[in-house]
Every structure is written in C-alpha cells, then in structure tokens.
Amino acid sequence: MLSPLDYFLISIAALLAGAVNALAGGGTLITFPVLTFLGVPAISASITNTVALSPGYLGGTLAQASDLQNQKYRLWLILPASIIGGIFGGFLLLQTGEKLFNELVPYLILLASILLAIQEPVRTWLVKRMGEGQSVKLENLTWLPVSIASIYGGYFGAGLSVIILSALGLTIEDSLTRLNALKQAVAFTVNIAAAIFFLFSGQVLWTVALVMAIGALIGGSLGGRLAGKIKPSTLRRTVVTIGVIVSIIYFVR
C-alpha cells in the first residue's frame, strides 16, 4: 500500500521524466527505479510506466506532423509493424515471470543507459550516411528492423527512440529531421499499442498511472520551455550516470 509520501515522490519522478523526455530522452530511467524502490513489483512497474507515459509521445508526433505529410507510404509500411511489435513485446513481458524479470532488470537498465549514451554518435553516423548519397533502395525492408525495435519497446521501452532512429537509418535515405519525425510516430504507436494491450492485463496501478501521467505532462511542458537553456548533452550524461548507478544497485541487490 503506497503512502501519500510515496505518491508525492512518484509525481516528482514523473515530472522530471516528462521534462527529461522533452529535452533529451530517457525519462523511464527515472520513473521505473522509483516505482520499484517504493515496493511496486517490477513487471507492474514497467506496465504502469508504459501506460502513464505513452500519451506524452503524442506531443512529439504532433510537433513534427508537417515533416510526415509526404511520408505516407513509409507510415503505411512501418506503423503496422510498430503496432504488432509493441503488442508482441507486451505479450512477452506478461509471459516473463516476476523472478526472471527482476533478474533481467539491471541488464535492461544498463542497456537503456548505453543506448542513451550513444545517441549523439548514432545521429552523427546518420548525418554522415545521408551525406554519402547511397543509392541502394532498402525502404521496403524497413518494417523488419522497426519490428525488432518495437518488440523491445513493448517489453521495456527505455532508450527506444535511439533504437528506432538507428533502425530507420539502416534502410531509409532522408534528412535527419524527416527520420526524426518518423521516429516520433513509431515511438508513439509502439507505446500506445503496448499500453492498450496492458489495459486488460490487471497489472496497471491506475492511481499511480494517473499521478504519473499528470506529472509527466506538466514536466513535458516545462521541459519544452527549458529547451535552449539546458544543454541536452549535459542532461543526457546526467541521466546516463543515474541509469548506470541504478543498474549497479540492482546488480548488488
């Protein structure tokens, strides 16, 4: 049974996560550990986290809607894969026993921290690749790497944006801005698909999810206003450091 103090801590964590997601990404590395440290079972914490934070991805998608207008074919190609992957990842999570998932958690958090840490090198690689003007057309296979990324997103989700951006860059030649718009749409679709699937799991802590959703939305708004005042790279390094420390704590436990 969570106390009023626990809900206050959860709301603060969600607010920070919303701001971090708006500025650099990696908010799950804040909210998930807080939930588990307060005694919420790991699988329930992951599911509640996905349901609570999924609406926040809508803002990023709408913000880049203009960059999606001429990419309808790509959306028709990859969004079904995103939906199926998100649901399948959620299904795998529900099939994972609590004991096994607890053993996987430190590895998942460490993986998410690494993914966040390599975000800038991935972007640099993508920019270089687009500048090379490669002529090989692999777009029809984009659904394959996106499916793999989506399964991970439905299962855990932290660091998903980096995986999706890399997956898209493997097969699509376009500007980073347009790829980023596709990434936002895929991340939103994966999280919403997984969240809807989780609605019927019986594992969602609804009062916690509501508190988190409100906190994340407020945090996202604040994060948007802070854009330009805080360097995303500095914030990203901070979140990565937190993630590594948290993973070490989980390993020790």
C-alpha positions as CSV (number, residue, x, y, z in Angstrom):
1,M,0.0,0.0,0.0
2,L,1.6,3.3,-1.1
3,S,1.5,6.2,1.2
4,P,0.8,9.9,0.4
5,L,4.6,10.5,0.6
6,D,5.1,7.7,-2.0
7,Y,2.7,9.3,-4.4
8,F,4.4,12.6,-3.9
9,L,7.8,11.0,-4.8
10,I,6.2,9.3,-7.8
11,S,4.7,12.6,-9.0
12,I,8.1,14.3,-8.7
13,A,9.8,11.4,-10.6
14,A,7.2,11.6,-13.4
15,L,7.5,15.4,-13.6
16,L,11.3,15.0,-14.0
17,A,10.8,12.2,-16.5
18,G,8.5,14.3,-18.6
19,A,11.0,17.2,-18.7
20,V,13.9,14.8,-19.5
21,N,11.9,13.2,-22.3
22,A,11.2,16.6,-23.8
23,L,14.8,17.6,-23.6
24,A,17.0,14.6,-24.2
25,G,15.0,11.3,-23.7
26,G,15.5,8.6,-21.0
27,G,12.7,9.5,-18.6
28,T,11.9,5.8,-17.9
29,L,15.3,5.6,-16.2
30,I,13.9,7.9,-13.6
31,T,10.4,6.6,-13.1
32,F,10.9,2.9,-13.3
33,P,13.5,2.7,-10.5
34,V,11.4,5.0,-8.2
35,L,8.4,2.7,-8.6
36,T,10.4,-0.5,-7.8
37,F,12.2,1.1,-4.9
38,L,8.8,2.0,-3.4
39,G,7.9,-1.6,-3.5
40,V,5.9,-1.9,-6.8
41,P,6.7,-5.3,-8.4
42,A,9.0,-4.9,-11.4
43,I,6.5,-6.1,-14.1
44,S,3.7,-4.0,-12.7
45,A,6.0,-1.0,-12.5
46,S,7.1,-1.4,-16.1
47,I,3.5,-1.8,-17.3
48,T,2.2,1.1,-15.3
49,N,5.1,3.2,-16.5
50,T,4.2,2.5,-20.2
51,V,0.6,3.3,-19.7
52,A,1.3,6.5,-17.8
53,L,3.9,7.9,-20.1
54,S,2.5,6.8,-23.5
55,P,0.3,9.9,-24.1
56,G,3.4,12.1,-23.8
57,Y,4.7,10.8,-27.1
58,L,1.7,12.4,-28.9
59,G,3.1,15.8,-28.3
60,G,6.4,15.0,-30.1
61,T,4.5,13.4,-33.0
62,L,2.2,16.4,-33.5
63,A,5.1,18.8,-33.2
64,Q,6.6,17.2,-36.3
65,A,3.4,16.4,-38.2
66,S,4.5,18.7,-41.1
67,D,7.5,16.5,-41.7
68,L,5.3,13.4,-42.0
69,Q,3.0,14.8,-44.7
70,N,5.0,13.4,-47.6
71,Q,5.9,10.1,-45.9
72,K,2.5,8.4,-46.0
73,Y,3.9,5.4,-47.9
74,R,6.6,4.9,-45.2
75,L,4.0,5.2,-42.4
76,W,1.8,2.6,-44.1
77,L,4.8,0.4,-44.3
78,I,6.1,0.6,-40.8
79,L,3.2,1.5,-38.4
80,P,1.6,-1.9,-38.7
81,A,4.9,-3.4,-37.8
82,S,5.1,-1.0,-34.9
83,I,1.7,-2.0,-33.6
84,I,2.4,-5.7,-33.9
85,G,5.8,-5.4,-32.4
86,G,4.6,-3.3,-29.4
87,I,1.8,-5.8,-28.7
88,F,4.1,-8.8,-29.0
89,G,6.7,-7.1,-26.7
90,G,3.9,-6.5,-24.2
91,F,2.9,-10.1,-24.5
92,L,6.4,-11.3,-23.9
93,L,6.6,-9.2,-20.8
94,L,3.4,-10.7,-19.4
95,Q,4.8,-14.2,-20.1
96,T,8.0,-13.3,-18.2
97,G,7.8,-14.4,-14.6
98,E,8.5,-11.8,-11.9
99,K,11.6,-13.6,-10.7
100,L,13.1,-13.7,-14.2
101,F,12.2,-10.1,-15.0
102,N,13.8,-9.0,-11.7
103,E,17.0,-10.7,-12.9
104,L,16.8,-9.0,-16.3
105,V,16.1,-5.5,-14.9
106,P,19.7,-4.5,-14.2
107,Y,20.7,-5.6,-17.7
108,L,17.8,-3.7,-19.3
109,I,18.6,-0.5,-17.4
110,L,22.2,-0.8,-18.3
111,L,21.3,-1.4,-22.0
112,A,19.0,1.6,-21.9
113,S,21.8,3.7,-20.4
114,I,24.2,2.7,-23.1
115,L,21.6,3.4,-25.8
116,L,21.1,6.9,-24.4
117,A,24.8,7.4,-24.2
118,I,25.4,6.6,-27.9
119,Q,22.5,8.8,-29.1
120,E,24.9,11.5,-30.4
121,P,27.2,9.1,-32.2
122,V,24.2,7.5,-33.8
123,R,23.0,10.9,-35.0
124,T,26.5,11.7,-36.3
125,W,26.5,8.4,-38.2
126,L,23.1,9.0,-39.7
127,V,24.1,12.5,-40.9
128,K,27.2,11.1,-42.5
129,R,25.3,8.3,-44.1
130,M,22.7,10.6,-45.6
131,G,25.5,12.8,-47.0
132,E,27.0,9.9,-48.8
133,G,24.0,9.7,-51.1
134,Q,23.8,5.9,-51.2
135,S,21.5,4.7,-53.9
136,V,20.6,1.3,-52.6
137,K,16.8,1.3,-52.1
138,L,16.0,-0.8,-49.0
139,E,12.9,1.1,-47.8
140,N,10.6,-1.9,-48.4
141,L,12.5,-3.8,-45.7
142,T,12.2,-1.0,-43.1
143,W,9.4,-2.9,-41.4
144,L,12.0,-5.6,-40.3
145,P,14.3,-3.5,-38.1
146,V,11.4,-1.4,-36.9
147,S,9.6,-4.6,-35.8
148,I,12.6,-5.7,-33.7
149,A,12.9,-2.2,-32.2
150,S,9.1,-2.2,-31.5
151,I,9.3,-5.6,-29.7
152,Y,11.9,-4.1,-27.3
153,G,9.7,-1.0,-26.9
154,G,6.7,-3.1,-25.9
155,Y,8.8,-5.2,-23.5
156,F,10.7,-2.4,-21.6
157,G,11.0,0.8,-23.7
158,A,13.8,2.8,-22.2
159,G,16.1,4.1,-24.9
160,L,13.6,3.1,-27.6
161,S,14.0,6.3,-29.6
162,V,17.7,5.6,-30.2
163,I,16.9,2.1,-31.5
164,I,14.1,3.3,-33.7
165,L,16.2,6.1,-35.2
166,S,19.0,3.6,-35.9
167,A,16.6,1.1,-37.4
168,L,15.1,3.7,-39.8
169,G,18.6,4.9,-40.8
170,L,19.6,1.4,-41.9
171,T,17.1,1.4,-44.8
172,I,15.9,4.9,-45.4
173,E,17.9,7.7,-47.0
174,D,16.5,11.1,-46.0
175,S,17.2,14.1,-43.8
176,L,17.6,13.6,-40.1
177,T,14.6,15.9,-39.5
178,R,12.3,13.7,-41.5
179,L,13.7,10.5,-40.0
180,N,13.2,12.0,-36.5
181,A,9.5,12.7,-37.4
182,L,9.1,9.0,-38.4
183,K,10.8,8.0,-35.1
184,Q,8.3,10.1,-33.1
185,A,5.4,8.4,-34.9
186,V,6.8,4.9,-34.4
187,A,7.6,5.5,-30.7
188,F,4.1,6.8,-30.1
189,T,2.5,3.9,-32.0
190,V,4.6,1.3,-30.1
191,N,3.8,2.8,-26.7
192,I,0.1,3.2,-27.4
193,A,-0.2,-0.3,-28.8
194,A,1.5,-1.8,-25.7
195,A,-0.4,0.4,-23.3
196,I,-3.8,-0.6,-24.8
197,F,-2.7,-4.2,-24.6
198,F,-1.7,-3.7,-21.0
199,L,-5.1,-2.2,-20.1
200,F,-6.5,-5.8,-19.9
201,S,-3.5,-7.3,-18.0
202,G,-4.7,-6.5,-14.5
203,Q,-1.2,-5.2,-13.8
204,V,-1.8,-1.5,-14.2
205,L,-1.8,0.6,-10.9
206,W,-4.4,3.1,-12.0
207,T,-3.9,5.7,-9.3
208,V,-0.2,5.6,-9.8
209,A,-0.6,5.8,-13.6
210,L,-2.9,8.9,-13.2
211,V,-0.4,10.7,-10.9
212,M,2.4,9.9,-13.3
213,A,0.5,11.0,-16.4
214,I,-0.3,14.4,-14.9
215,G,3.3,14.8,-13.6
216,A,4.8,13.8,-17.0
217,L,2.5,16.2,-18.9
218,I,3.5,19.1,-16.7
219,G,7.1,18.1,-16.9
220,G,7.0,17.8,-20.7
221,S,5.6,21.4,-20.8
222,L,8.3,22.7,-18.5
223,G,10.9,20.8,-20.5
224,G,9.8,22.4,-23.7
225,R,10.2,25.8,-22.1
226,L,13.6,25.0,-20.9
227,A,14.8,23.9,-24.3
228,G,17.7,26.0,-25.3
229,K,18.5,26.9,-21.7
230,I,19.8,23.4,-20.7
231,K,22.2,21.5,-23.0
232,P,20.6,18.2,-23.9
233,S,24.0,16.6,-23.9
234,T,24.6,17.6,-20.3
235,L,21.2,16.3,-19.2
236,R,21.8,13.1,-21.2
237,R,25.0,12.5,-19.4
238,T,23.3,13.0,-16.1
239,V,20.5,10.6,-16.9
240,V,23.1,8.0,-18.2
241,T,25.1,8.3,-15.0
242,I,21.9,7.8,-12.9
243,G,21.0,4.8,-15.0
244,V,24.4,3.2,-14.6
245,I,24.3,3.8,-10.8
246,V,20.8,2.3,-10.6
247,S,21.8,-0.7,-12.6
248,I,24.7,-1.3,-10.3
249,I,22.4,-1.1,-7.3
250,Y,20.1,-3.6,-8.9
251,F,23.0,-6.0,-9.6
252,V,24.1,-5.7,-6.0
253,R,20.5,-6.4,-4.8
